[in-house]
C-alpha cells in the first residue's frame, strides 16, 4: 500500500504544475493560490481518466488498473490531500454506467463508450425513477416499442441528476407489458441530444438544479444501443443499482468534492465551522462523529472487497449508503446547531456560514437519492439478515394487470 501511495504521489508531481504539491506540503496557501489559478478542470479529468487511476477497479483492458479495493481509498485520500477533484462531474458514468457496460455491454459498446467515460469527454446520467415508480422501480411505465432496427420510446423520468449536461443516459424502459413487471424491462443507452428528449431542471432549496425531469416523446434509439438481451433489463439495472450504492456510500456530494481546491481535509473544514469546541457536551459529540467517520471508511473499504473478488456488489453496499447518508445529516445538523443564531443568519461574505448552511440543506437529499434509506433497510433485512420478504400482491401477474399510481 505504501509503495502504491508513493507511486501515485510521484505521478501527481509529474502531471501537476511545478510547486503544486510542494506548496501544499509546506502549508504555503499563497503560493498554492498562484499556482492553481486557472486550473483546467476538464483537462484534469482527461489526464487522470487516461492514467488508470480514475477507475482503479476497472479491468486494465478498459482503462483501469485491475486493482484492489484499498487502491480506491488511497487515491481518494491523496486527491483530497492535494486539493484535486475526488470524482469529478462524471461520477454516474464512472461509478454506474461503466461497470454496467463492462458486465453486460457488447464489445462494440465497451470500445465506443468506456474510454470517454473515464476521461469525462462524455457525461452520463441515469434514467430510472419515474413519478409513479421510485421505490418500486420495476413497476415503471416508460414504453419502448420495436420499429425495425430501432426502438420508439415514450414516457417520463424524474430526479435525473445532471441530465441537463449529460451526453448519454442509462435508460430502463418497458418492452413487454404482458409479462410480470421485472421480466418486461430492457436496458438502453440514450443519446440525450436525440429529438424528443426534453430536460426540465428542478429548482432545489439549496438554489441549485442538479436534478431534472426528463420527458421522452417518440424518441428513437437504434437497437445497437440496447444493453443485454430484450427483457433482461432488470438484471442489468441491478448491476447499476448495486454499483450506485457503493459509489454513493463513501462520498459527500459537495462542491469541493466535485471541483477540488478545498484548503483542508473535510474533517478539518468541518471543525473550522464550529464556533465553540470547548463545551464538554460538544466535544463528546465531535468525538462521536469522528468515530462514526472512521467506521464509515472501514466499512466502505470492506464492501469494495466484492469488486476485488470479481463479484458484482451486493446488498452490503446498501449498508454503507444508509450509514453515510444519515451520518452526513447528523454531522451537518450538529454544525448548524453548534453555530447558534449564526446557523440561520450571517453577514454577506461569510463563506464559512454559507457553506455550512449549504451542506445542511444538501444533506436532506442523501437519504433519498440512490435508493431511500427505508427501501435499503428492507433489502438489508432480506438479503443480509435473511428476514422474510414483504408480501408482493402483484407477484407473477402481468404488468398490464397490476395496480399503478
C-alpha positions as CSV (number, residue, x, y, z in Angstrom):
1,X,0.0,0.0,0.0
2,X,2.8,2.4,0.9
3,X,4.5,1.7,-2.5
4,X,1.3,2.4,-4.4
5,X,0.7,5.6,-2.5
6,X,4.3,6.8,-3.2
7,X,3.9,5.9,-6.9
8,X,0.7,7.8,-7.1
9,X,2.2,10.9,-5.4
10,X,5.2,10.7,-7.8
11,X,2.8,10.5,-10.8
12,X,0.8,13.5,-9.4
13,X,4.0,15.6,-9.3
14,X,4.7,14.8,-12.9
15,X,1.2,15.9,-14.0
16,X,0.6,19.0,-11.9
17,X,2.2,22.4,-12.2
18,X,5.6,22.7,-10.7
19,X,5.3,23.6,-7.0
20,X,1.7,22.4,-6.6
21,X,2.4,19.5,-4.3
22,X,5.2,21.3,-2.5
23,X,3.1,24.4,-1.7
24,X,0.5,22.2,0.0
25,X,3.0,20.1,1.9
26,X,4.7,23.3,3.2
27,X,1.3,24.9,4.0
28,X,2.0,27.9,1.7
29,X,-1.5,28.8,0.8
30,X,-0.5,32.0,-1.0
31,X,1.8,30.1,-3.4
32,X,-0.8,27.4,-4.0
33,X,-3.4,30.1,-4.9
34,X,-1.0,31.4,-7.5
35,X,0.0,28.0,-8.9
36,X,-3.5,26.7,-9.1
37,X,-5.1,29.8,-10.7
38,X,-6.8,28.9,-13.9
39,X,-6.9,25.1,-13.1
40,X,-8.2,23.2,-16.1
41,X,-10.8,21.1,-14.5
42,X,-11.9,19.1,-17.6
43,X,-8.3,18.8,-18.7
44,X,-7.5,17.2,-15.4
45,X,-10.4,14.7,-15.9
46,X,-8.8,13.6,-19.2
47,X,-5.4,13.2,-17.6
48,X,-6.4,11.1,-14.6
49,X,-9.1,9.2,-16.6
50,X,-6.5,8.1,-19.1
51,X,-4.0,7.0,-16.5
52,X,-5.9,4.1,-14.9
53,X,-6.1,6.0,-11.5
54,X,-9.5,7.3,-12.4
55,X,-11.1,3.8,-12.0
56,X,-8.6,1.5,-10.4
57,X,-11.1,-1.4,-10.1
58,X,-11.9,-1.4,-13.8
59,X,-10.0,-4.1,-15.8
60,X,-6.8,-2.9,-17.4
61,X,-8.2,-3.6,-20.9
62,X,-10.9,-1.0,-20.3
63,X,-8.7,1.7,-18.8
64,X,-8.5,0.7,-15.2
65,X,-5.8,-1.0,-13.1
66,X,-7.4,-4.3,-12.4
67,X,-6.7,-3.2,-8.9
68,X,-7.8,-3.9,-5.3
69,X,-10.4,-2.1,-3.1
70,X,-7.8,-0.3,-1.0
71,X,-6.5,1.5,-4.0
72,X,-9.7,3.4,-4.3
73,X,-9.4,4.8,-0.8
74,X,-5.7,5.5,-1.2
75,X,-6.3,7.5,-4.4
76,X,-9.2,9.4,-2.8
77,X,-7.0,10.4,0.2
78,X,-4.2,11.6,-2.0
79,X,-6.5,13.6,-4.2
80,X,-8.1,15.2,-1.2
81,X,-4.7,16.0,0.3
82,X,-3.6,17.8,-2.9
83,X,-6.9,19.6,-3.4
84,X,-7.9,17.8,-6.5
85,X,-11.4,16.6,-7.5
86,X,-12.3,13.3,-5.8
87,X,-14.6,12.1,-8.6
88,X,-15.5,15.0,-10.9
89,X,-18.7,15.6,-12.7
90,X,-18.9,12.1,-14.2
91,X,-19.5,10.1,-11.0
92,X,-22.5,8.4,-12.6
93,X,-20.6,7.5,-15.7
94,X,-17.5,6.1,-13.9
95,X,-19.4,4.6,-10.9
96,X,-22.6,3.2,-12.6
97,X,-22.6,3.2,-16.4
98,X,-19.0,1.9,-16.8
99,X,-19.4,-1.2,-14.5
100,X,-22.7,-2.0,-16.1
101,X,-21.3,-1.9,-19.6
102,X,-18.3,-3.9,-18.5
103,X,-20.6,-6.6,-17.2
104,X,-23.4,-6.6,-19.8
105,X,-22.4,-4.5,-22.8
106,X,-21.2,-5.7,-26.2
107,X,-17.6,-5.4,-27.3
108,X,-18.6,-2.6,-29.6
109,X,-20.3,-0.7,-26.7
110,X,-17.3,-1.1,-24.5
111,X,-14.9,0.1,-27.2
112,X,-17.2,3.1,-28.0
113,X,-18.1,4.4,-24.6
114,X,-15.8,3.3,-21.8
115,X,-12.7,5.4,-22.6
116,X,-14.7,8.6,-23.0
117,X,-16.5,7.9,-19.7
118,X,-13.2,7.8,-17.9
119,X,-11.8,11.0,-19.5
120,X,-15.0,12.9,-18.8
121,X,-15.5,13.7,-22.5
122,X,-19.0,12.2,-22.3
123,X,-21.1,12.8,-19.2
124,X,-23.7,10.3,-18.2
125,X,-27.0,10.3,-16.3
126,X,-29.4,7.7,-15.0
127,X,-32.9,7.5,-16.4
128,X,-34.6,5.1,-13.9
129,X,-37.0,6.7,-11.5
130,X,-40.5,7.9,-12.6
131,X,-43.2,9.9,-10.9
132,X,-45.1,6.7,-10.1
133,X,-42.1,4.3,-9.9
134,X,-39.5,5.3,-7.5
135,X,-39.1,2.8,-4.6
136,X,-40.9,0.2,-6.7
137,X,-38.7,0.8,-9.8
138,X,-39.7,-2.4,-11.6
139,X,-43.3,-1.0,-12.0
140,X,-42.1,1.7,-14.3
141,X,-44.2,2.6,-17.3
142,X,-41.9,4.3,-19.9
143,X,-42.5,2.2,-23.0
144,X,-40.1,1.2,-25.7
145,X,-41.7,-0.3,-28.8
146,X,-39.7,-2.1,-31.5
147,X,-39.8,-0.5,-35.0
148,X,-37.5,-2.3,-37.4
149,X,-33.9,-1.8,-36.2
150,X,-35.0,1.0,-33.8
151,X,-37.0,1.4,-30.6
152,X,-39.5,4.2,-30.1
153,X,-39.6,5.4,-26.5
154,X,-42.3,7.4,-24.7
155,X,-42.5,8.3,-21.0
156,X,-41.2,10.5,-18.2
157,X,-38.3,10.2,-15.8
158,X,-37.6,12.3,-12.8
159,X,-34.8,13.1,-10.3
160,X,-32.3,12.6,-13.1
161,X,-29.0,14.0,-11.8
162,X,-27.1,16.2,-14.3
163,X,-29.4,15.4,-17.2
164,X,-29.1,18.9,-18.5
165,X,-25.3,18.4,-19.0
166,X,-25.3,14.7,-20.0
167,X,-24.4,13.3,-23.4
168,X,-25.8,9.8,-22.7
169,X,-28.3,8.3,-20.3
170,X,-28.8,4.8,-18.8
171,X,-32.4,4.2,-19.7
172,X,-34.6,1.4,-18.3
173,X,-37.9,1.0,-20.3
174,X,-40.7,-1.5,-20.6
175,X,-40.7,-3.5,-23.7
176,X,-43.3,-6.2,-22.8
177,X,-46.4,-5.3,-20.7
178,X,-47.8,-8.8,-21.0
179,X,-45.3,-10.4,-18.5
180,X,-44.5,-9.8,-14.8
181,X,-43.1,-6.4,-14.1
182,X,-39.5,-7.5,-13.6
183,X,-39.4,-9.6,-16.8
184,X,-40.6,-7.0,-19.3
185,X,-37.8,-4.4,-19.0
186,X,-34.9,-3.7,-21.3
187,X,-31.8,-1.5,-20.8
188,X,-30.8,1.1,-23.4
189,X,-28.1,3.8,-24.0
190,X,-29.9,7.0,-24.7
191,X,-28.3,9.9,-26.6
192,X,-29.6,12.8,-24.6
193,X,-29.5,15.1,-27.6
194,X,-31.9,12.9,-29.6
195,X,-35.1,14.5,-30.9
196,X,-37.9,14.2,-28.5
197,X,-35.8,14.4,-25.3
198,X,-36.9,17.4,-23.1
199,X,-35.0,18.1,-19.9
200,X,-36.6,20.4,-17.2
201,X,-34.3,21.2,-14.3
202,X,-35.9,21.1,-10.8
203,X,-35.1,24.0,-8.5
204,X,-33.9,22.8,-5.1
205,X,-34.0,24.6,-1.7
206,X,-30.2,25.0,-2.0
207,X,-30.7,27.2,-5.0
208,X,-29.1,24.7,-7.4
209,X,-30.8,22.4,-10.0
210,X,-28.8,19.2,-10.2
211,X,-32.0,17.1,-10.5
212,X,-34.2,17.1,-13.5
213,X,-37.4,15.9,-15.1
214,X,-36.9,14.2,-18.5
215,X,-39.7,13.8,-21.0
216,X,-39.4,11.3,-23.8
217,X,-41.7,11.7,-26.8
218,X,-41.3,9.3,-29.8
219,X,-37.6,9.1,-29.1
220,X,-35.8,6.7,-31.4
221,X,-33.0,4.5,-30.1
222,X,-31.0,2.2,-32.5
223,X,-31.1,-1.4,-31.4
224,X,-27.3,-1.3,-31.3
225,X,-27.6,0.8,-28.2
226,X,-29.6,-1.9,-26.3
227,X,-27.6,-3.3,-23.4
228,X,-28.1,-7.0,-22.8
229,X,-31.0,-9.1,-24.2
230,X,-34.5,-7.8,-24.7
231,X,-36.4,-8.4,-21.4
232,X,-33.1,-8.7,-19.4
233,X,-33.1,-5.1,-18.3
234,X,-33.8,-5.8,-14.7
235,X,-30.6,-7.8,-14.3
236,X,-28.6,-5.0,-16.0
237,X,-30.4,-2.5,-13.8
238,X,-29.5,-4.4,-10.6
239,X,-25.8,-4.1,-11.6
240,X,-26.2,-0.4,-12.0
241,X,-28.1,0.0,-8.7
242,X,-25.7,-2.1,-6.7
243,X,-22.8,0.0,-8.0
244,X,-24.7,3.1,-7.2
245,X,-24.9,2.1,-3.6
246,X,-21.2,1.6,-3.5
247,X,-20.4,4.8,-5.5
248,X,-22.5,7.0,-3.1
249,X,-21.6,5.2,0.1
250,X,-18.3,6.9,0.7
251,X,-18.8,10.4,-0.6
252,X,-20.5,13.7,0.3
253,X,-21.9,15.4,-2.8
254,X,-20.4,18.8,-2.2
255,X,-18.8,21.4,-4.5
256,X,-15.2,20.8,-3.3
257,X,-15.5,17.0,-3.9
258,X,-16.6,17.7,-7.4
259,X,-14.2,20.5,-8.3
260,X,-11.4,20.2,-5.9
261,X,-9.5,23.1,-4.4
262,X,-10.5,22.6,-0.7
263,X,-7.9,24.2,1.5
264,X,-8.1,21.4,4.2
265,X,-9.4,17.9,4.5
266,X,-13.1,17.6,5.1
267,X,-12.8,16.9,8.8
268,X,-10.7,20.0,9.4
269,X,-13.1,22.1,7.3
270,X,-15.9,20.7,9.5
271,X,-14.1,21.6,12.7
272,X,-13.4,25.1,11.4
273,X,-17.1,25.7,11.1
274,X,-17.7,25.0,14.8
275,X,-17.8,28.2,16.8
276,X,-17.1,26.6,20.2
277,X,-15.2,23.4,20.8
278,X,-14.6,23.9,24.5
279,X,-18.0,22.8,25.7
280,X,-17.7,19.2,27.1
281,X,-21.0,18.1,25.5
282,X,-19.9,19.5,22.1
283,X,-16.6,17.8,22.4
284,X,-18.3,14.5,23.1
285,X,-20.4,14.9,20.1
286,X,-17.4,15.7,17.9
287,X,-15.6,12.6,19.2
288,X,-18.7,10.5,18.3
289,X,-18.8,12.0,14.8
290,X,-15.1,11.3,14.3
291,X,-15.6,7.6,15.4
292,X,-18.5,7.3,13.0
293,X,-16.4,8.7,10.2
294,X,-13.7,6.2,10.8
295,X,-16.2,3.4,10.9
296,X,-17.7,4.6,7.7
297,X,-14.4,4.5,5.9
298,X,-13.6,1.0,7.2
299,X,-17.0,-0.3,6.2
300,X,-16.8,1.2,2.8
301,X,-13.4,-0.4,2.3
302,X,-14.8,-3.8,3.3
303,X,-17.8,-3.5,0.9
304,X,-15.5,-2.8,-2.0
305,X,-13.9,-6.2,-1.5
306,X,-16.7,-7.7,-3.6
307,X,-15.2,-6.0,-6.6
308,X,-11.7,-7.3,-5.6
309,X,-13.2,-10.8,-5.8
310,X,-14.6,-10.1,-9.2
311,X,-18.2,-10.1,-8.0
312,X,-21.0,-7.6,-8.6
313,X,-21.5,-5.5,-5.5
314,X,-24.4,-6.8,-3.5
315,X,-26.7,-5.6,-0.7
316,X,-23.8,-4.8,1.5
317,X,-23.4,-1.5,-0.5
318,X,-26.8,-0.5,0.9
319,X,-25.4,-0.7,4.5
320,X,-22.7,1.9,3.6
321,X,-25.1,4.1,1.7
322,X,-27.6,4.2,4.5
323,X,-24.9,4.9,7.1
324,X,-23.1,7.6,5.0
325,X,-26.4,9.4,4.2
326,X,-27.5,9.6,7.8
327,X,-24.1,10.4,9.0
328,X,-23.9,13.4,6.7
329,X,-27.2,14.6,8.1
330,X,-26.1,14.2,11.7
331,X,-22.9,16.0,11.1
332,X,-24.3,18.9,9.1
333,X,-27.1,19.3,11.7
334,X,-24.6,19.4,14.6
335,X,-22.6,22.1,12.7
336,X,-25.7,24.3,12.3
337,X,-26.9,23.7,15.9
338,X,-23.4,24.5,17.3
339,X,-23.4,27.8,15.5
340,X,-26.4,29.1,17.4
341,X,-28.0,32.1,15.7
342,X,-25.1,32.0,13.3
343,X,-26.5,28.8,11.8
344,X,-29.5,30.6,10.4
345,X,-28.3,34.2,9.8
346,X,-25.0,35.7,8.9
347,X,-23.4,38.8,7.2
348,X,-22.7,38.9,3.5
349,X,-19.4,37.4,2.6
350,X,-19.3,34.9,5.4
351,X,-18.3,31.9,3.2
352,X,-18.0,29.6,6.2
353,X,-21.6,30.1,7.3
354,X,-22.8,29.9,3.7
355,X,-21.0,26.6,3.2
356,X,-22.3,25.3,6.5
357,X,-25.9,26.1,5.5
358,X,-25.4,24.6,2.0
359,X,-24.1,21.3,3.5
360,X,-27.1,21.2,5.9
361,X,-29.7,21.7,3.2
362,X,-28.0,19.4,0.6
363,X,-27.7,16.6,3.1
364,X,-31.5,16.3,3.2
365,X,-31.3,14.6,-0.1
366,X,-28.8,12.0,1.0
367,X,-31.4,9.6,2.4
368,X,-33.5,9.8,-0.8
369,X,-31.0,9.8,-3.7
370,X,-29.5,6.5,-4.8
371,X,-32.3,4.5,-3.0
372,X,-34.2,5.7,0.0
373,X,-33.0,4.6,3.4
374,X,-36.3,2.8,4.0
375,X,-36.1,0.7,0.9
376,X,-32.4,-0.1,1.5
377,X,-33.2,-1.2,5.1
378,X,-35.7,-3.7,3.6
379,X,-33.0,-5.0,1.3
380,X,-30.5,-5.3,4.1
381,X,-33.1,-7.2,6.2
382,X,-34.0,-9.6,3.4
383,X,-30.7,-10.2,1.7
384,X,-28.2,-9.9,4.5
385,X,-30.1,-10.8,7.7
386,X,-32.3,-13.4,5.9
387,X,-35.6,-12.0,7.2
388,X,-38.9,-12.8,5.3
389,X,-39.6,-10.7,2.3
390,X,-42.6,-8.3,2.2
391,X,-45.7,-9.8,0.6
392,X,-45.9,-8.8,-3.1
393,X,-49.5,-9.0,-4.1
394,X,-48.6,-8.4,-7.8
395,X,-46.0,-11.2,-8.0
396,X,-46.5,-13.3,-11.1
397,X,-49.1,-11.1,-12.6
398,X,-48.7,-9.4,-16.0
399,X,-47.5,-5.8,-15.6
400,X,-50.6,-4.5,-17.5
401,X,-52.9,-6.0,-14.9
402,X,-51.0,-4.5,-11.9
403,X,-52.3,-1.6,-9.9
404,X,-50.2,1.5,-10.6
405,X,-50.1,5.1,-9.5
